[in-house]
Amino acid sequence: MIYFVTFAVWNIFVAAVYGLDKLKAKGKKRRISERTLLLLAFFMGAVGAFFGVFLLNHKTRKPKFVLGVPFFVAVNLAVIWFFRNEFGGI
């Protein structure tokens, strides 16, 4: 249960970071780097990034986000599946 809560909180945080970057973009303020946004997605934050990209309509013109984030979702889910099966449940 603790893993699920941690995963959920982390992904909410990642979605908030994507939202913050979108607000900064609209306000013409200093932005969060694309590298940072993609790393957050890669390190088990892909579900939050997915919502940030597709629900907030942020970075939708960038192929590395439109293609990369769904790929990271698949990788993140595969990691969860692997650890769940390997270690008897997360």
PLY file of the C-alpha trace (Angstrom):
ply
format ascii 1.0
element vertex 90
property float x
property float y
property float z
element edge 89
property int vertex1
property int vertex2
end_header
0.00 0.00 0.00
2.82 2.40 0.84
4.28 1.91 -2.64
0.99 2.84 -4.27
0.68 5.99 -2.15
4.29 6.96 -2.89
3.76 6.35 -6.61
0.56 8.44 -6.58
2.11 11.34 -4.65
5.19 11.34 -6.90
3.04 11.43 -10.05
0.87 14.23 -8.66
4.08 16.16 -7.99
5.32 15.52 -11.55
1.98 16.68 -13.02
2.24 19.82 -10.87
5.75 20.49 -12.19
4.46 20.23 -15.76
1.63 22.61 -14.82
4.10 25.02 -13.23
6.20 25.00 -16.39
3.11 25.76 -18.45
2.29 28.72 -16.18
5.85 29.96 -16.49
5.61 29.67 -20.27
2.46 31.77 -20.35
4.03 34.36 -18.04
7.25 34.43 -20.08
9.28 33.51 -17.00
12.31 31.27 -16.62
11.28 27.72 -17.54
11.98 24.24 -16.27
14.33 22.48 -18.69
12.98 19.83 -21.04
15.66 17.49 -19.73
14.35 17.86 -16.18
10.76 17.30 -17.30
11.71 14.14 -19.19
13.83 12.83 -16.31
10.92 13.29 -13.92
8.79 11.24 -16.31
11.43 8.55 -16.71
11.96 8.07 -12.97
8.49 6.63 -12.30
6.65 9.90 -12.97
5.37 9.09 -16.44
1.71 8.91 -15.45
1.88 12.43 -14.00
3.82 13.62 -17.04
1.21 12.05 -19.31
-1.49 14.12 -17.61
0.75 17.18 -17.78
1.32 16.76 -21.50
-2.10 15.66 -22.68
-4.56 17.17 -20.17
-2.73 20.45 -19.72
-1.85 20.48 -23.42
1.76 21.23 -22.57
4.67 20.37 -24.89
2.31 18.78 -27.42
4.33 20.16 -30.35
7.47 18.40 -29.17
7.80 14.83 -30.49
10.08 13.83 -27.63
7.18 14.52 -25.25
4.31 13.27 -27.41
6.16 10.01 -28.15
8.52 9.80 -25.19
6.07 10.22 -22.34
3.72 7.41 -23.47
6.82 5.22 -23.94
7.90 6.08 -20.38
4.40 5.17 -19.14
4.86 1.73 -20.70
8.34 1.40 -19.18
7.13 2.54 -15.75
4.23 0.06 -15.84
6.59 -2.72 -16.94
8.89 -1.94 -13.99
5.93 -2.05 -11.60
4.74 -5.33 -13.12
8.23 -6.84 -12.89
8.75 -5.90 -9.25
5.27 -7.00 -8.32
5.80 -10.42 -9.86
9.42 -10.78 -8.78
9.01 -9.75 -5.17
5.50 -10.97 -4.45
3.61 -7.71 -4.61
4.25 -4.08 -4.15
0 1
1 2
2 3
3 4
4 5
5 6
6 7
7 8
8 9
9 10
10 11
11 12
12 13
13 14
14 15
15 16
16 17
17 18
18 19
19 20
20 21
21 22
22 23
23 24
24 25
25 26
26 27
27 28
28 29
29 30
30 31
31 32
32 33
33 34
34 35
35 36
36 37
37 38
38 39
39 40
40 41
41 42
42 43
43 44
44 45
45 46
46 47
47 48
48 49
49 50
50 51
51 52
52 53
53 54
54 55
55 56
56 57
57 58
58 59
59 60
60 61
61 62
62 63
63 64
64 65
65 66
66 67
67 68
68 69
69 70
70 71
71 72
72 73
73 74
74 75
75 76
76 77
77 78
78 79
79 80
80 81
81 82
82 83
83 84
84 85
85 86
86 87
87 88
88 89
